[in-house]
Amino acid sequence: MFRTAKRDVALNGQQIREGDRLALWYLSGNRDAQVLDDPDQFIIDRRHSRKYLSFGAGIHYCPGERLATMQLEVLWEGILEQNLIIDVVEQPKRLHSNFIRGFWLFSHRHRFDLVSDANSAVT
């Protein structure tokens, strides 16, 4: 997505002139090193995770965010309850996009950890 600068401005040491076309890189919004420690690392229990920009902000906030969050909660609860183990069998292939940061191929196999399951049934 592009925007056009309406006036001259300096931003983080970069001069932007009126009329310049600017690309918006959505995938960089949650990887700001000035805001996050280790922005390129996946940290599942990262502090302030609700401040992420993945679902937009303000008037442009995604109306499906609550559904997506609930679906992820159900998914993770199921994985944990079933002692499911997901093994990545080869390096995932990333989607090359200016708009979405994701994978187009994620080769994996899944199995159940029956040893942990048997131990939890005994205790």
C-alpha positions in Angstrom: 0.0 0.0 0.0 1.3 3.4 -0.8 0.7 6.9 0.5 1.8 10.3 -0.8 3.5 12.8 1.5 1.4 16.0 1.8 4.3 18.1 3.1 8.1 18.0 3.6 9.1 16.2 6.8 12.2 14.6 8.4 11.5 11.2 9.9 14.2 9.3 11.8 16.9 11.2 9.9 15.3 10.6 6.5 14.1 13.6 4.5 10.6 13.0 2.9 9.5 15.7 0.4 5.9 16.7 -0.5 4.7 14.4 -3.3 7.1 11.5 -2.4 5.4 8.2 -2.6 5.8 6.0 0.5 5.3 2.3 0.8 3.7 1.0 4.0 5.3 -2.2 5.2 2.8 -3.8 7.5 5.1 -6.7 8.3 7.6 -4.4 10.0 5.1 -2.9 12.4 5.6 -5.5 15.2 9.4 -5.7 14.7 10.4 -2.2 15.8 13.7 -2.5 17.6 13.0 0.8 19.4 9.9 -0.7 21.0 10.7 -4.4 21.4 13.7 -6.4 22.7 14.7 -9.0 20.1 12.0 -8.0 17.6 12.9 -10.8 15.1 12.5 -13.6 17.7 9.2 -15.4 18.3 8.7 -15.1 22.0 5.3 -16.6 22.9 5.1 -14.9 26.3 6.4 -11.5 25.2 5.3 -8.6 27.4 2.7 -6.2 26.1 1.6 -8.5 23.3 -1.8 -6.8 23.2 -0.1 -3.7 21.8 0.9 -5.5 18.6 -0.3 -4.0 15.3 -1.2 -7.3 13.6 -4.9 -6.5 13.8 -4.6 -2.8 13.1 -5.2 0.1 15.4 -7.9 2.7 16.2 -10.7 3.0 13.6 -8.9 0.4 11.4 -8.9 -2.3 14.0 -9.8 -5.7 12.6 -13.4 -6.8 13.5 -12.3 -10.4 13.3 -9.6 -10.1 16.0 -11.6 -11.7 18.8 -12.6 -14.7 16.6 -9.0 -15.2 15.5 -7.8 -15.0 19.1 -10.4 -17.5 20.3 -9.5 -19.9 17.4 -5.8 -19.8 18.5 -6.8 -20.4 22.1 -8.8 -23.4 21.1 -6.0 -24.7 18.9 -3.3 -24.4 21.6 -5.6 -25.9 24.3 -6.2 -28.9 22.0 -2.5 -29.3 21.3 -1.6 -29.2 25.0 -4.5 -31.4 26.2 -3.6 -34.1 23.6 0.1 -34.0 24.3 0.6 -33.3 20.5 4.1 -32.9 19.3 4.7 -31.1 16.0 8.0 -31.9 14.3 9.2 -29.6 11.6 10.7 -31.9 8.9 12.3 -29.2 6.7 13.0 -25.5 6.7 9.7 -23.7 6.2 9.3 -21.8 2.9 8.4 -18.1 3.5 5.8 -16.3 1.5 7.4 -13.3 -0.3 4.9 -10.5 0.2 4.9 -6.8 1.0 1.6 -7.3 2.8 1.7 -10.6 4.7 4.5 -12.3 6.7 3.8 -16.0 6.5 4.6 -19.4 5.0 3.6 -21.0 1.8 5.0 -24.4 2.8 5.4 -25.8 6.3 6.4 -29.4 6.1 5.7 -31.2 9.4 4.6 -34.4 11.1 2.6 -34.7 14.3 2.6 -37.3 16.9 1.2 -37.8 20.4 3.5 -38.0 23.4 2.0 -41.2 24.9 4.7 -41.4 27.6 3.7 -38.1 29.2 0.1 -39.0 28.7 0.5 -42.3 30.6 2.5 -40.6 33.4 -0.2 -37.9 33.9 -2.9 -40.7 34.1 -1.0 -42.4 37.0 -0.6 -39.3 39.2 
